Each structure stands twice: as structure tokens, then as C-alpha cells.
Amino acid sequence: MDRVLEGLGPDTAELEELLETAFHAAAAGAAVLEKRDESEFDAVNKTSPGDWVTAFDVAAENAVVDVLRAERPWDAITGEESGTHVPENRSPVRWSVDPLDGTTNFIRDIVYYATSVAACDENGNWLVGVVHAPALGRIYYGVRGMGSWVRRDGKDKRLTGPEPGRKGALYGTGFAYDPVIRREQFGNFLDTMDHYTDMRRLGAASLDLCMVADGTLDGYSERGLHEHDWAAGALIAEEAGAQVQRPDLPAPTALRGPDQDEQEYAENYELVRSTTIIGASARAS
């Protein structure tokens, strides 16, 4: 338990409180997704023809944020759709929310989508994470220094990550919307596959990471993702014993003060995001 507390603000009791709030918030988002109705998608593109947002993304984020503000009104919140909200006299805790990870899957009625909720401290240490996948009937969750689990059919199973050196190793990945970056990724993909037998493309980074945590996948990596895509899943994979590499993204603009150059920040963020990788794999045996 000592390593839970080392260098962190929250003690064990607060970590448990944070996890409970993460459960409530993710459940609120997942409840919105469970009402999936094609006639109410109102889907539009954000940055490219493959980058969608629907009315369900927005409604799920509102539901998550409502829970976080009700239970932790002093915490900052960074949401995929609404940006970063910083209350006065804020605590050291900030939440990262992806209300609907796997929007294209959701639109196409492919079951790999989830609400992802995670909390970090002011030093960027990820403390708790919950990935609630309603169509799969799974809730993945993890707590820093304490482990990670999956809840299915009301039963909780501790996660131990992929088996090192397993034959027939399975790799998960995703590809960028930008065709130029995608071509680069294809070249790197072939090199990566020298270490794996086969691959899967699930379309939701949070679930890719969770499936490394539960040993379904032996490894996963993807370039060009935002924090909300991997925040909860990376912690869950790490706490299951996987080796995790996170991008070192610049802090959200709302936390950087009024003197920052917005354009310079945006250009730097995009450069870092588009060139760095989130990855998880079995630790060497």
C-alpha cells in the first residue's frame, strides 16, 4: 500500500472515493449509450470524414459531467466534447472524460464502444480509471498501486495482463484519419507485426488497452490519440501488469494561465499528439 501513497496527494480513502465517483460517472454515460437509437444520432463530422460526433456523445458527456460536478465540485474536468472546466479553488484532481469512445462503431452498431472516465493528480499521476462498455456488458476499472479488474455479470475478476511469450500473439492497433500519417503507420505496422502472429482492429482505444489488461490482446499501440482516448485504459492495463507507454501531451489550455499564446499551444499540442504513441504490452518474462 505504500506505493499507492508515494508522491500522491490522495490517501487510500480518497482513492476509494475517486473510484466510486468514476463508477457513478461512467455508468451515467453508459446509460445514455444504452438508449442507442439510429433516428436520434444527429451525426456530424468533426475533423475528417471518419471523425464523428453524435447527439449521444454530447448527451453522454453531459451526464458524466453532471455526476462529477455533483460529487466532486472542486475538481477540474476535461471532456472530449466540451473542453476543460476549472472551478475556483480547485483541488489537485482533474478528470479526463471520453463519453463515447468508438463513435463510428456506435453508429455502425458494432459493439466495441464505451464511456471512459479517469482522474489524475496535479503531477499527472493517473489515480483511477473506469471503462464502461454497455454493449459488451463489461466494466473495466483500475486504481493506482492497487490493481485492476473487470466486472461481468455482477462478478469482479482481477486482471493480470497478457502472458509473456505466448504463442500466437495478438496485436491491436488503430490508424489515423489523415491519409499521409496512415501511410507512415502502415510501414511501421509491418515492422511491429514481426513480433506478433495476427492483429485485431477494434476501433476503441480504451477497450484495446483494457483487452491488453485482460490478456485478450498481447499488445497494442496507436499513434495520434488524445488524452481522453487512453487515460482510463492505460491505467487499467498498467495496473494489470502490462508495460505501458503514454504520450507526454501538453497540459490543457485552461490550466496553463492567461499569458499563453493560443496558436503556439495548438501547434505544439498537435505536433506532439500526431507524432507520439500510446502502447501497452506484456512485460518481459
SERO-4910 file (N, C-alpha, C, O; in steps of 0.05 Angstrom, whole numbers):
BEGIN
 pado doro    nc1    nc2    nc3   cac1   cac2   cac3    cc1    cc2    cc3    oc1    oc2    oc3
  Met    A     16    -24      0      0      0      0     17     25      0      8     47     -8
  Asp    A     42     23      9     60     47      9     63     60    -18     63     84    -20
  Arg    A     65     43    -39     69     55    -65     44     69    -76     46     85    -94
  Val    A     21     63    -65     -3     78    -72      0    107    -63     -9    125    -77
  Leu    A     12    111    -40     13    137    -28     37    153    -37     37    178    -34
  Glu    A     58    140    -47     83    153    -52     80    175    -73     73    169    -96
  Gly    A     85    200    -66     85    222    -84     57    231    -92     55    248   -110
  Leu    A     37    221    -80      9    228    -87     -4    243    -65      2    241    -41
  Gly    A    -24    260    -73    -40    274    -54    -60    256    -40    -61    255    -16
  Pro    A    -77    241    -56    -98    226    -44    -87    202    -28    -68    189    -35
  Asp    A   -100    197     -5    -94    173     10   -113    151      1   -129    155    -17
  Thr    A   -111    128     14   -127    105      6   -157    111      6   -171    103    -12
  Ala    A   -166    125     27   -194    131     29   -204    149      5   -225    145     -6
  Glu    A   -187    168     -2   -195    185    -24   -194    171    -51   -210    176    -69
  Leu    A   -175    153    -54   -174    137    -78   -200    120    -81   -211    118   -103
  Glu    A   -209    109    -59   -234     94    -60   -258    113    -66   -276    105    -81
  Glu    A   -257    137    -56   -278    157    -62   -277    164    -92   -298    166   -105
  Leu    A   -253    168   -102   -250    175   -130   -260    152   -148   -274    157   -168
  Leu    A   -254    127   -141   -263    105   -156   -294    103   -156   -306     98   -177
  Glu    A   -306    108   -133   -335    107   -131   -347    128   -150   -367    123   -164
  Thr    A   -336    152   -149   -346    173   -167   -342    166   -196   -360    170   -213
  Ala    A   -319    154   -203   -314    145   -230   -334    125   -239   -344    125   -262
  Phe    A   -341    106   -221   -362     86   -228   -388    100   -234   -401     94   -254
  His    A   -396    118   -216   -422    132   -220   -422    148   -246   -442    147   -261
  Ala    A   -400    162   -251   -399    179   -275   -400    162   -301   -414    168   -320
  Ala    A   -384    141   -301   -383    124   -325   -409    110   -329   -418    106   -352
  Ala    A   -423    102   -308   -449     89   -310   -469    109   -322   -487    100   -337
  Ala    A   -467    134   -314   -486    154   -325   -482    157   -355   -501    159   -370
  Gly    A   -457    158   -364   -452    160   -392   -461    135   -407   -473    137   -428
  Ala    A   -455    111   -396   -463     86   -409   -493     84   -410   -503     72   -429
  Ala    A   -508     94   -391   -537     93   -391   -548    108   -416   -568    101   -427
  Val    A   -534    130   -423   -542    145   -447   -537    128   -472   -554    126   -490
  Leu    A   -514    114   -473   -507     98   -496   -526     74   -499   -532     65   -521
  Glu    A   -536     64   -477   -555     42   -478   -581     49   -492   -596     31   -500
  Lys    A   -587     74   -494   -611     83   -508   -607     87   -537   -623    101   -551
  Arg    A   -586     76   -548   -579     79   -576   -603     77   -594   -618     58   -593
  Asp    A   -607     98   -611   -629     99   -630   -619    113   -655   -613    137   -654
  Glu    A   -618     99   -677   -607    110   -702   -621    135   -711   -609    152   -724
  Ser    A   -647    137   -704   -662    161   -713   -654    186   -698   -662    208   -706
  Glu    A   -639    183   -676   -631    206   -660   -601    211   -660   -591    226   -642
  Phe    A   -586    200   -679   -557    203   -679   -549    232   -683   -532    243   -669
  Asp    A   -561    245   -703   -553    273   -710   -523    274   -713   -510    292   -702
  Ala    A   -512    256   -729   -483    253   -731   -471    274   -751   -482    279   -772
  Val    A   -449    286   -742   -434    305   -760   -404    299   -757   -395    287   -738
  Asn    A   -389    306   -778   -360    304   -777   -348    326   -762   -358    349   -762
  Lys    A   -326    319   -748   -310    340   -733   -286    348   -750   -285    371   -760
  Thr    A   -266    331   -752   -241    339   -766   -237    326   -793   -221    335   -809
  Ser    A   -252    304   -797   -248    289   -822   -272    271   -827   -289    269   -809
  Pro    A   -275    259   -851   -298    242   -856   -301    218   -837   -323    208   -835
  Gly    A   -279    210   -824   -281    187   -805   -284    195   -776   -286    177   -759
  Asp    A   -283    221   -771   -283    231   -743   -311    242   -737   -317    265   -744
  Trp    A   -327    226   -723   -356    233   -719   -361    242   -691   -347    234   -672
  Val    A   -382    258   -688   -394    264   -663   -424    262   -666   -435    271   -686
  Thr    A   -438    250   -647   -467    247   -648   -479    261   -624   -466    270   -605
  Ala    A   -506    262   -625   -520    273   -602   -516    256   -577   -518    266   -555
  Phe    A   -509    231   -581   -504    213   -558   -477    219   -545   -475    217   -520
  Asp    A   -457    227   -561   -431    235   -550   -436    259   -530   -426    259   -508
  Val    A   -451    278   -540   -456    303   -524   -472    297   -500   -466    306   -478
  Ala    A   -494    281   -503   -511    275   -481   -497    258   -460   -501    262   -436
  Ala    A   -480    239   -469   -465    222   -450   -445    239   -435   -442    235   -411
  Glu    A   -432    258   -449   -413    275   -434   -427    292   -414   -417    296   -391
  Asn    A   -450    303   -421   -465    319   -402   -473    303   -377   -472    313   -355
  Ala    A   -480    278   -382   -488    260   -359   -464    255   -341   -466    255   -317
  Val    A   -441    249   -353   -416    245   -338   -409    269   -322   -403    268   -298
  Val    A   -408    292   -335   -400    317   -322   -419    324   -299   -410    334   -279
  Asp    A   -445    320   -303   -464    326   -282   -458    310   -257   -459    321   -235
  Val    A   -450    284   -260   -443    268   -237   -418    279   -224   -416    281   -199
  Leu    A   -398    285   -240   -372    294   -229   -376    320   -214   -364    324   -192
  Arg    A   -391    338   -225   -395    364   -212   -412    361   -186   -407    376   -167
  Ala    A   -430    342   -186   -447    338   -162   -430    326   -140   -433    333   -117
  Glu    A   -413    306   -147   -398    292   -126   -371    304   -120   -361    300    -98
  Arg    A   -359    318   -139   -332    329   -136   -331    357   -148   -317    362   -167
  Pro    A   -346    376   -137   -349    403   -149   -323    419   -150   -321    438   -165
  Trp    A   -303    411   -135   -278    426   -133   -257    415   -153   -235    426   -154
  Asp    A   -263    394   -168   -244    382   -186   -247    394   -214   -268    402   -222
  Ala    A   -224    396   -229   -225    404   -257   -234    380   -274   -231    357   -266
  Ile    A   -246    386   -297   -256    365   -315   -248    372   -343   -252    394   -353
  Thr    A   -236    352   -357   -230    355   -386   -247    335   -401   -243    311   -399
  Gly    A   -266    345   -417   -283    328   -433   -276    330   -463   -268    351   -472
  Glu    A   -280    308   -477   -274    308   -506   -290    329   -521   -279    343   -538
  Glu    A   -315    332   -514   -332    350   -529   -334    378   -518   -339    397   -533
  Ser    A   -329    382   -492   -334    408   -480   -309    422   -470   -311    444   -460
  Gly    A   -286    408   -472   -261    421   -463   -257    419   -433   -269    402   -420
  Thr    A   -240    437   -423   -232    436   -395   -247    457   -378   -248    481   -386
  His    A   -259    449   -356   -272    466   -337   -257    467   -311   -251    446   -300
  Val    A   -249    491   -302   -233    493   -278   -249    510   -258   -253    534   -262
  Pro    A   -258    498   -235   -272    513   -215   -254    531   -199   -229    526   -199
  Glu    A   -265    550   -186   -249    566   -167   -240    549   -144   -254    530   -136
  Asn    A   -217    555   -133   -206    539   -110   -206    510   -116   -214    493   -100
  Arg    A   -196    503   -140   -197    475   -149   -178    458   -133   -159    467   -121
  Ser    A   -185    432   -132   -169    412   -119   -146    404   -137   -145    413   -160
  Pro    A   -128    387   -128   -107    377   -146   -116    356   -167   -100    348   -184
  Val    A   -141    348   -165   -151    327   -182   -164    338   -207   -178    358   -207
  Arg    A   -158    324   -230   -171    331   -255   -182    305   -268   -168    285   -268
  Trp    A   -206    307   -279   -218    284   -293   -215    286   -323   -216    308   -334
  Ser    A   -211    264   -336   -209    262   -365   -232    244   -375   -234    221   -366
  Val    A   -249    254   -393   -274    241   -400   -275    237   -430   -273    255   -445
  Asp    A   -279    212   -438   -287    205   -465   -315    193   -463   -318    170   -456
  Pro    A   -336    208   -470   -363    199   -465   -371    176   -483   -387    159   -475
  Leu    A   -360    175   -507   -366    153   -526   -341    148   -542   -336    159   -563
  Asp    A   -325    129   -532   -301    121   -546   -310     98   -565   -320     78   -557
  Gly    A   -305    103   -591   -315     84   -611   -340     94   -624   -359     79   -628
  Thr    A   -341    120   -631   -366    132   -642   -373    119   -668   -397    113   -673
  Thr    A   -354    113   -686   -360    100   -711   -372     73   -706   -392     65   -720
  Asn    A   -361     58   -687   -373     32   -680   -402     35   -671   -420     20   -678
  Phe    A   -406     56   -654   -433     61   -644   -453     67   -667   -475     56   -667
  Ile    A   -444     83   -686   -461     90   -709   -467     65   -725   -490     61   -734
  Arg    A   -447     48   -729   -450     24   -746   -460      0   -731   -462    -22   -743
  Asp    A   -467      3   -706   -478    -18   -689   -458    -41   -686   -465    -65   -687
  Ile    A   -432    -33   -682   -411    -52   -674   -407    -49   -644   -405    -26   -635
  Val    A   -405    -70   -630   -409    -69   -600   -385    -57   -585   -387    -53   -561
  Tyr    A   -363    -51   -599   -339    -41   -584   -340    -11   -581   -328      4   -597
  Tyr    A   -354     -2   -561   -354     26   -553   -359     28   -523   -369      9   -511
  Ala    A   -351     51   -512   -351     53   -482   -351     82   -474   -344     99   -489
  Thr    A   -358     86   -449   -353    111   -435   -329    107   -417   -327     88   -402
  Ser    A   -310    126   -420   -284    124   -406   -281    148   -387   -284    171   -396
  Val    A   -275    143   -362   -272    164   -342   -247    158   -325   -243    136   -315
  Ala    A   -229    178   -323   -204    174   -307   -198    200   -292   -207    222   -300
  Ala    A   -183    197   -270   -175    220   -254   -145    220   -250   -133    198   -246
  Cys    A   -132    243   -251   -103    246   -246    -99    268   -225   -117    284   -220
  Asp    A    -75    268   -214    -68    290   -195    -53    312   -211    -50    310   -235
  Glu    A    -45    333   -196    -33    356   -210     -6    350   -222      4    366   -238
  Asn    A      6    328   -215     32    319   -226     29    300   -250     48    291   -261
  Gly    A      4    295   -257     -1    277   -280     -1    248   -273     -1    231   -291
  Asn    A     -2    241   -247     -4    213   -239    -33    205   -242    -51    217   -230
  Trp    A    -38    184   -258    -66    174   -261    -73    157   -237    -59    139   -229
  Leu    A    -96    163   -225   -104    152   -199   -125    131   -202   -122    109   -190
  Val    A   -146    136   -216   -168    116   -220   -177    118   -249   -175    138   -262
  Gly    A   -188     96   -259   -199     95   -286   -221     75   -288   -219     53   -277
  Val    A   -242     82   -302   -265     63   -307   -272     65   -337   -275     87   -348
  Val    A   -274     42   -350   -284     40   -377   -309     22   -377   -307     -2   -372
  His    A   -331     35   -382   -357     21   -381   -367     16   -409   -374     35   -423
  Ala    A   -368     -9   -417   -376    -17   -444   -404    -31   -443   -405    -55   -439
  Pro    A   -425    -16   -447   -452    -27   -442   -460    -49   -461   -473    -68   -453
  Ala    A   -452    -47   -487   -459    -68   -506   -444    -94   -501   -453   -115   -509
  Leu    A   -421    -93   -488   -406   -116   -481   -413   -127   -454   -407   -150   -447
  Gly    A   -427   -111   -438   -434   -120   -411   -410   -121   -393   -409   -138   -375
  Arg    A   -390   -104   -397   -365   -104   -382   -359    -76   -370   -364    -56   -383
  Ile    A   -349    -76   -346   -338    -52   -334   -310    -58   -325   -305    -74   -306
  Tyr    A   -291    -45   -338   -263    -48   -330   -256    -25   -311   -265     -2   -315
  Tyr    A   -240    -30   -291   -232     -9   -273   -205    -15   -260   -197    -38   -257
  Gly    A   -191      7   -253   -165      4   -240   -160     27   -221   -171     49   -223
  Val    A   -143     22   -201   -135     41   -181   -104     41   -179    -92     19   -177
  Arg    A    -92     64   -179    -63     65   -179    -51     51   -155    -58     56   -132
  Gly    A    -33     32   -161    -19     18   -140    -35     -5   -127    -25    -18   -109
  Met    A    -60     -9   -136    -77    -29   -123    -86    -51   -142    -94    -72   -133
  Gly    A    -85    -46   -168    -93    -66   -187   -116    -58   -205   -126    -35   -203
  Ser    A   -124    -76   -222   -147    -71   -240   -164    -96   -242   -155   -119   -238
  Trp    A   -189    -92   -250   -209   -114   -250   -228   -109   -274   -229    -88   -285
  Val    A   -244   -130   -280   -266   -128   -298   -291   -139   -284   -289   -160   -271
  Arg    A   -313   -125   -287   -338   -134   -275   -357   -144   -298   -363   -129   -316
  Arg    A   -364   -170   -296   -382   -182   -316   -403   -198   -301   -396   -214   -283
  Asp    A   -428   -194   -308   -450   -209   -295   -449   -206   -265   -455   -225   -250
  Gly    A   -441   -183   -256   -440   -177   -227   -417   -189   -212   -415   -187   -188
  Lys    A   -398   -201   -227   -375   -214   -214   -349   -199   -222   -346   -192   -246
  Asp    A   -332   -194   -203   -307   -180   -208   -283   -199   -210   -280   -217   -193
  Lys    A   -268   -196   -232   -244   -213   -236   -220   -195   -237   -219   -176   -253
  Arg    A   -199   -202   -222   -175   -187   -223   -160   -192   -249   -160   -215   -259
  Leu    A   -148   -171   -261   -135   -173   -286   -105   -175   -282    -93   -162   -265
  Thr    A    -92   -192   -298    -64   -197   -295    -48   -193   -321    -24   -200   -322
  Gly    A    -61   -182   -341    -46   -175   -366    -41   -199   -383    -48   -222   -377
  Pro    A    -28   -194   -406    -22   -216   -425      1   -234   -415     18   -226   -399
  Glu    A      1   -259   -424     21   -278   -416     46   -273   -433     45   -275   -457
  Pro    A     69   -267   -420     94   -262   -435    102   -286   -452    101   -309   -442
  Gly    A    110   -281   -477    119   -303   -494     98   -322   -504    105   -343   -514
  Arg    A     73   -315   -502     52   -333   -511     53   -337   -541     58   -318   -556
  Lys    A     49   -362   -550     48   -368   -578     23   -356   -591      2   -354   -578
  Gly    A     25   -349   -616      2   -337   -630     -5   -310   -620    -29   -303   -618
  Ala    A     15   -294   -613     10   -267   -601     -8   -250   -619     -4   -249   -643
  Leu    A    -26   -236   -606    -46   -220   -620    -42   -190   -614    -39   -183   -591
  Tyr    A    -41   -174   -635    -35   -146   -633    -59   -129   -640    -74   -135   -659
  Gly    A    -64   -108   -625    -85    -89   -631    -74    -62   -639    -54    -54   -628
  Thr    A    -87    -48   -657    -78    -21   -665   -101     -6   -677   -123    -16   -680
  Gly    A    -95     19   -684   -114     35   -699    -98     53   -718    -74     55   -716
  Phe    A   -112     65   -737    -99     81   -757   -110    109   -758   -134    113   -753
  Ala    A    -94    129   -765   -101    157   -765   -122    163   -787   -124    149   -807
  Tyr    A   -137    185   -783   -155    194   -803   -140    207   -826   -149    206   -849
  Asp    A   -117    219   -820   -101    232   -840    -87    212   -858    -72    195   -848
  Pro    A    -92    212   -884    -81    191   -902    -50    192   -903    -38    171   -908
  Val    A    -38    215   -900     -9    217   -900      3    202   -876     22    186   -879
  Ile    A     -8    208   -853      1    194   -828     -5    164   -830     11    148   -821
  Arg    A    -28    158   -842    -36    130   -844    -16    113   -860    -10     91   -854
  Arg    A     -6    125   -882     14    111   -898     39    106   -882     51     84   -884
  Glu    A     48    125   -866     71    121   -848     65     98   -829     83     81   -823
  Gln    A     41     98   -818     34     78   -798     35     50   -810     43     30   -797
  Phe    A     26     47   -835     26     21   -848     54     10   -849     58    -14   -845
  Gly    A     74     26   -855    101     17   -856    111      8   -829    123    -14   -827
  Asn    A    105     23   -808    113     15   -781     98    -10   -772    108    -26   -757
  Phe    A     73    -12   -781     56    -35   -774     69    -61   -783     69    -81   -768
  Leu    A     80    -61   -807     93    -86   -817    117    -94   -800    121   -117   -794
  Asp    A    132    -74   -790    155    -79   -772    145    -91   -746    156   -110   -735
  Thr    A    124    -79   -735    113    -88   -710    103   -116   -712    106   -132   -693
  Met    A     90   -123   -734     79   -150   -737    100   -172   -738     92   -196   -737
  Asp    A    125   -165   -740    146   -185   -738    145   -199   -710    155   -221   -707
  His    A    133   -185   -691    132   -195   -663    106   -208   -656    102   -217   -633
  Tyr    A     87   -208   -675     60   -219   -670     51   -237   -692     62   -237   -714
  Thr    A     32   -254   -686     21   -273   -706     -2   -262   -721     -5   -268   -745
  Asp    A    -19   -246   -708    -43   -235   -721    -50   -209   -707    -38   -201   -687
  Met    A    -70   -195   -718    -78   -169   -707   -108   -166   -707   -122   -180   -721
  Arg    A   -118   -148   -690   -146   -140   -689   -148   -110   -689   -131    -97   -677
  Arg    A   -169    -99   -702   -174    -70   -702   -201    -66   -690   -221    -69   -704
  Leu    A   -203    -59   -664   -228    -57   -650   -242    -30   -655   -267    -29   -655
  Gly    A   -226     -9   -658   -238     17   -663   -245     33   -637   -260     52   -639
  Ala    A   -234     25   -615   -238     40   -590   -213     36   -572   -209     14   -561
  Ala    A   -196     56   -570   -171     54   -556   -174     45   -527   -158     29   -517
  Ser    A   -195     55   -514   -199     48   -486   -202     18   -483   -192      6   -464
  Leu    A   -217      6   -501   -222    -23   -500   -198    -39   -509   -193    -61   -499
  Asp    A   -183    -29   -529   -158    -42   -536   -140    -45   -512   -130    -66   -507
  Leu    A   -137    -23   -497   -120    -24   -473   -131    -42   -452   -116    -57   -438
  Cys    A   -157    -42   -448   -170    -60   -428   -166    -89   -437   -164   -107   -419
  Met    A   -165    -94   -463   -162   -122   -472   -133   -131   -471   -127   -155   -472
  Val    A   -114   -112   -469    -87   -120   -461    -88   -127   -431    -75   -146   -423
  Ala    A   -102   -111   -416   -104   -116   -387   -115   -144   -381   -106   -157   -363
  Asp    A   -136   -152   -396   -148   -178   -390   -135   -201   -406   -144   -224   -403
  Gly    A   -114   -195   -422   -100   -216   -436   -112   -224   -462   -101   -242   -475
  Thr    A   -133   -212   -471   -145   -218   -497   -125   -210   -519   -121   -226   -538
  Leu    A   -113   -187   -516    -92   -178   -534    -65   -180   -520    -63   -176   -496
  Asp    A    -44   -186   -535    -18   -188   -524     -3   -161   -526     17   -157   -512
  Gly    A    -12   -143   -543      0   -117   -545    -18    -99   -561    -36   -107   -576
  Tyr    A    -14    -73   -557    -29    -52   -571    -13    -27   -573      1    -20   -554
  Ser    A    -14    -14   -595     -3     13   -597    -18     29   -618    -29     17   -637
  Glu    A    -18     55   -615    -31     72   -634    -20    100   -632    -13    110   -611
  Arg    A    -17    113   -655     -6    140   -657    -28    160   -660    -48    155   -673
  Gly    A    -23    184   -648    -40    207   -654    -65    209   -638    -85    222   -646
  Leu    A    -66    197   -614    -90    198   -597    -89    221   -577    -68    232   -571
  His    A   -113    229   -568   -116    249   -547   -116    235   -520   -120    211   -518
  Glu    A   -112    251   -499   -111    240   -472   -137    225   -465   -135    203   -453
  His    A   -160    236   -472   -185    223   -464   -188    195   -476   -202    178   -465
  Asp    A   -174    190   -499   -176    164   -512   -163    142   -495   -173    119   -494
  Trp    A   -141    149   -481   -126    128   -467   -124    131   -437   -113    113   -424
  Ala    A   -134    153   -425   -129    158   -397   -137    135   -379   -121    125   -363
  Ala    A   -161    126   -381   -171    104   -363   -159     77   -371   -149     62   -354
  Gly    A   -159     71   -397   -150     45   -406   -120     40   -400   -113     18   -394
  Ala    A   -104     61   -403    -75     58   -398    -70     51   -369    -53     34   -363
  Leu    A    -85     64   -350    -81     58   -322    -90     29   -316    -77     15   -301
  Ile    A   -112     21   -328   -122     -6   -324   -102    -27   -334    -97    -47   -320
  Ala    A    -91    -22   -357    -71    -40   -368    -46    -41   -350    -35    -62   -345
  Glu    A    -37    -17   -342    -13    -16   -325    -17    -30   -299      1    -45   -290
  Glu    A    -40    -26   -286    -45    -39   -261    -50    -69   -263    -49    -84   -243
  Ala    A    -55    -78   -288    -57   -107   -293    -29   -120   -296    -27   -144   -298
  Gly    A     -8   -103   -297     19   -113   -300     31   -109   -328     54   -117   -332
  Ala    A     16    -96   -346     27    -91   -373     47    -68   -372     46    -51   -354
  Gln    A     65    -69   -391     84    -46   -395     70    -26   -412     61    -32   -434
  Val    A     68     -1   -402     52     19   -415     69     43   -422     85     53   -406
  Gln    A     66     53   -446     79     78   -456     58     98   -462     40     93   -478
  Arg    A     59    122   -449     39    143   -453     52    166   -468     76    172   -464
  Pro    A     37    180   -485     47    205   -496     50    226   -475     34    227   -456
  Asp    A     69    244   -478     73    266   -459     60    291   -471     74    308   -482
  Leu    A     34    293   -470     19    314   -483     20    340   -466     21    338   -441
  Pro    A     20    363   -478     18    388   -463     -7    389   -447    -28    378   -454
  Ala    A     -6    403   -424    -30    405   -406    -52    420   -420    -46    437   -438
  Pro    A    -77    415   -413   -100    430   -426    -96    460   -423    -85    470   -404
  Thr    A   -106    475   -443   -101    504   -444   -112    518   -419   -100    537   -409
  Ala    A   -135    509   -409   -147    522   -386   -130    520   -361   -135    535   -341
  Leu    A   -110    503   -360    -93    500   -337    -66    515   -340    -50    514   -322
  Arg    A    -62    529   -362    -36    540   -368    -34    570   -364    -13    581   -369
  Gly    A    -56    583   -356    -54    611   -350    -61    629   -374    -61    620   -396
  Pro    A    -67    655   -368    -77    673   -389    -55    683   -408    -62    695   -429
  Asp    A    -30    679   -401     -8    691   -417      1    673   -440     19    681   -456
  Gln    A    -11    650   -443     -2    632   -464    -10    641   -491    -31    655   -494
  Asp    A      5    635   -511     -2    640   -539    -19    617   -549     -9    594   -552
  Glu    A    -44    622   -554    -63    600   -561    -54    586   -587    -55    561   -588
  Gln    A    -46    601   -607    -38    588   -632    -13    571   -628    -11    549   -639
  Glu    A      7    582   -613     31    567   -608     25    542   -593     36    520   -599
  Tyr    A      8    544   -573      0    520   -558    -13    499   -576     -6    476   -575
  Ala    A    -32    508   -593    -47    489   -610    -28    475   -629    -30    451   -634
  Glu    A     -9    490   -640     11    478   -659     29    458   -644     34    437   -655
  Asn    A     37    465   -620     54    447   -605     39    422   -597     50    399   -599
  Tyr    A     15    425   -588     -2    402   -580     -6    383   -603     -2    359   -601
  Glu    A    -13    395   -627    -18    378   -650      7    363   -659      6    340   -667
  Leu    A     30    376   -657     56    364   -664     61    340   -646     68    318   -655
  Val    A     58    344   -620     63    322   -601     43    300   -604     51    276   -606
  Arg    A     18    307   -606     -3    287   -609      1    269   -634     -2    245   -632
  Ser    A      7    282   -656      8    267   -681     33    250   -685     34    234   -703
  Thr    A     53    255   -667     78    240   -671     84    221   -648    105    207   -649
  Thr    A     68    220   -628     73    202   -605     54    179   -603     32    180   -616
  Ile    A     61    159   -587     46    134   -587     37    127   -559     52    131   -539
  Ile    A     13    116   -557      4    102   -533      8     72   -538      0     62   -559
  Gly    A     20     58   -520     25     30   -524     23     14   -498     28     24   -477
  Ala    A     16    -11   -501     15    -30   -478     22    -58   -488     13    -66   -509
  Ser    A     38    -72   -472     46    -99   -480     54   -115   -455     56   -104   -433
  Ala    A     57   -141   -459     66   -158   -437     94   -150   -428    111   -143   -445
  Arg    A     99   -151   -403    126   -146   -392    144   -169   -399    134   -192   -401
  Ala    A    169   -164   -403    188   -186   -409    188   -206   -386    188   -199   -363
  Ser    A    189   -231   -393    188   -252   -373    215   -255   -360    219   -272   -342
***
